[in-house]
């Protein structure tokens, strides 16, 4: 409004009043030469700037819209002031003064850059915005923010970028970028327009702004799960990618591989998938060779349980195959059709139907023909599984339709694949039968071992070993023998005509006598009173009984009246066994040398030095003690005299 009053055309028509005060003012502003035109223009500009500054200063105050002490009339007045300021910025055709720009940008920063409220439900994936929901619950500050965003947009459009460079700097751009986390889609739409205009006009900020957006994408992929603003930033990137020249720079290819492809991984893909697919397709259209990298990246981040993402990615692959380089068909055919086959075998009917529709695509059929021998068996196996096991009737019907199409395409190959599939299934069944039989044998063996162990641990099973030591008369014949039997509870060995001594259960160690040429002799057993045992006894015939129960060995000896060996003979035997043991020890020593770890030179040197030091210290200590004793002895002798 002030700008219209102070235009050069309107000023000559204005008739000034010839009052004393008016003349005094003219005289005070005169430069002494009668030239008043410049000073008049300066006064009009000053008044205009003062009016702008007053409006900007009033609009700098920010209302919270939650404090009950705030007056609604003041809020309405601020909205009117913002509207007036917007009309002034739109209508002005002259560049604003630097002071006005600084105050205006400060006002915009005060109104826009605010702490955003926390998410209402941060753990839930945000769905696509609904217009009815946003209209029903509008933000209370949006009437003011909408005008502020329009002022900023007009300021960027109508002002030279070099003049704004000192005011809209890197921090201002980063603060704008942080506002994309707002949950209000209207604010994100306004931000998208402003940020895009800044990118297109401020050419010296483009590299910095691209890097800042990449940081936002990577932060979302690896650190947070809130996709607010990702779709809007991807829309900006779509227009940026559309302006890339061919051949693409290495920086842009790295952006595709390190940022855009990992964006297929998060849970909230369905929120921004349309914009992401557009950006990726723009890259592939400019350089079809990149299609292989994109397809492998999507297969790498393929979801396992998220059916909605699977449907979206199948559709994206179908679009990419149509623009991909045909020379890469053979390389990508097997991994691509393997994943499509897994999807058509999915228990989710939407995923299975979407994958089956893909097989009707002409480009997919061309890709399959490039690697028919590798791809066809995979597809046929998936089709046969669907026909046998899938629960959905519509999926089975669609599978039958695709099967007829494949049989018409390659009838011989299809029948061959079916035969091979049947052979593999029969072989798998045989392997399964063998595996079950092997497990059954293992289980039976384990049961038998368990039963044997339980039987072994039952206590009163007693093993008794009898050894009859012969006297000198029987040594000539050489008749040594063993008697062995198992004693059950209450069942003890018995021989007719023998006496019944008490069985002395005493824990004794075995004397280590070796027995040779022993023969097992069976003895008839009958039930006798517990704790008694019958054994063979003869005059001049010594006997010894060795018994053990379980793992506890007991030696039981009694009635040992065999003659003792002569002392000389026993000494010779002991000397012989000692020499034999020594000889075996010496023979075994060379084989033990390889286990000896010889010390190194350094360790030997250290040990020798330590030994010498200790010897020297010991010598000094002994010498000191000797000198002290000599001194004491001398003193003692002198006193005795």
C-alpha positions, 0 to 999 in steps of 0.5 A: 500500500505504501509503495503505491502511494510513493510511486514516481507517477503519483508524487507530482499529482500530490498538492502540498499545503503551503503552511508555515510548518510545511515551508519550514520542513522544506527549508530544513531538508533543502541542500541550499541549491534549490534541488529537493527531488532526491530528498523527497524520494528519500523521505518517501522511501524512509517512510515506506521502510519504516512501515515495512519494519513496523509490520515485520516487527509486529509479525515477529511475535509468535503465538503458541495457540495453546496459552489461554492468556493469548488474545484472539483479537491479537492473533487475528491482527497478526494474520491481517498484518501478515496478509498486508506484508504478503501483498507488499512483497508481491506488489513491489518491483524494486529490490528490498533494502538489505536491512529490510531483508535481514529483518524479514528473514529473521521474522520468517525464521522466528515463525517457521523454525520451531520445535515440532510436537512429538509423534502421536504414534511413533511406533506405527508405520504412517499410511498415506495421508488422507485429505478428510483427516487433515481437514477435520483436524487442522493445526491451530497455527496453520493460518499464520504458517500458510501466509508465512510460507507464501511470503518466503516463496515470493521473497525467493521468487522476486529477489535476486539470489546474490542479494539473499545469499547473506540471509538465506545461508546453510543453517537456514536451509538445514532448518527448512529441511528439518521441518519436513518431519512435520506430520501436517501434509499441507506444511510439507507441501509448502516446504516442498515448493519453497525448497525446490525453488531455492534449489533451482534459483540458488545454484551455488547451494545445490551440492550442499542441498543434495548432500543434506537430503542424502543425510536425511534419507540415510538417517531414516533408513538406518536410525529411525522409522518415521517416513514423514517428508521422505516422499516430498523430498523424493519428489524434489529429487525426481525433478532433479534427476530429470535434469541430469545430463548423460552420461551420468556423473559418478556422484549421481550413480553413487547416490542411486546405489547407496541411497535410493536402493537402500530406501527399499528396505524400511517398513514404511516403503508403501508411503513413498514407493511411488516417488522412489520408483519414479526416481529409480526409473529415471536413472534407468531410462537415462542409462539402461545399463544401471538396470542390473544394479537396481534389480539386484539391489531390490532382490537384496532387500526383498521383504520376507513377511511384509506382503504389501511391500512384496506386491509393490516391489513385484510391480516395480520390477515389472516396470524396470524390465520394460526399460532395462538393457536387453543385453542383461536379460540372460544375467538377470533371468535366473535370480529374477524368476527365482524370486518371482516363483517364490512370490507365486508360491506365497500363501498370500493370494494378493502376492501370488496373483500379482506374481502370476500376472507378471508372467503374462508380460511380454518382456518377461517372456522375452527374458525367459527365452534368453535363459530357457534351460535355467529358468523353465525348470524353476517356473514349472516347479512353482506352477506344479506346487501351486496346482497341488498345494495352494489353498486359494481357488482363484490362484489355482485357476490363474496358475492353470491359465499360465500353465497352458500358456507355458505349455504352448510356448515350449511343450517338449521342455515343459514335459521334460521339466515335469518328468524331472520334477517327478524323479526328484520328488521320488528321490526325495521320498526315498531319502526321507524313508531312509532318513526315518529308518536311520532315526528309528535305528538310532532310537532303538539303539538309544533305548537299548543303551538306556535299558542296559544302563538302568540294569547296570545301576541296579544294586545288588548284582554281584560279580565274584572272581575265584582264583585258586592259587596252586602249591608247588606240587600243582605248579609242576602240572601248571593247572591254574584256573579261574571260576567266574559267575554272576550272583543275583539277589539271594543267589550265590554259587554253590558246590556240593560237599564244600563248607560255608564260611562267612563272606568277608565284605571288606574294602581292600586293594588288589595286590596286583598279582598277574594271572596267565593261562586262566580258564573259565569254569562254570559252577552249578549254582543254587539258592543259599542263605544270603551272605554265605558262599561255598568254595573249594578247599583242600589241604595244602591248597591256598585260595584267594577270592577277588570280588567287586560290585558295580564299580567298587572293587573289593578283594576278599582273602581268607584261608591262604595257607600256600607256602611262601617263596624263598627269599632269594628267589623272590629277590631275584624276581623283584630285581628282574622286574625292576630291571625290566621296568627300567629298560622299558623306561629308557626305551620310551625316553627317545620318543618323549624328546619331541614333546620337550620344549627347549628354551631359547637363547634369550631365555637361557641368557636371562636364566644364566644372568639371574643365576650368577646374580643370585650366586653373587648375592649369596656369596656376598651374604655368606661373606658378610655373615662369616665376617660378622661371626669372626668379629663376634668370636674375636670380641668374645675371646678378648673378653674371656682373656 
